[in-house]
Amino acid sequence: MVEPSAERRAKALELGAISAIDPMADDPVVKIREATGGVHVAFEVTGVPRVLPQCIDCTRHEGQTLIVSIWEGDASFQPNTAVLKERQL
């Protein structure tokens, strides 16, 4: 999981999360890909524009990104990041 709050990261680990990444200290895409080679499914739950492309980029070939958040504004990403690796949004 990726979470900027130290308290929430600690709680996630306490409740069984395998890892908890601080996006302010580390590049979450790099950390996730180093640990997993890319996840099968990523959930975008923030509604923060910079998080959407990170969420897509951390998935593996044929991975899925599920957008759960409600967006108040526009978000952009490079469509080829989904098309060329057969990812699903």
Buried (B, 14 or more C-beta within 10 A) or exposed (E): BBBEEEEEBEEBEEEEBEEBBBBEEEEBBEBBBEEBEBBEEBBBEBBEBEBBBBBBBBBBEEBBBEBEBEEEEEBEBEEEBBEEBEBEB
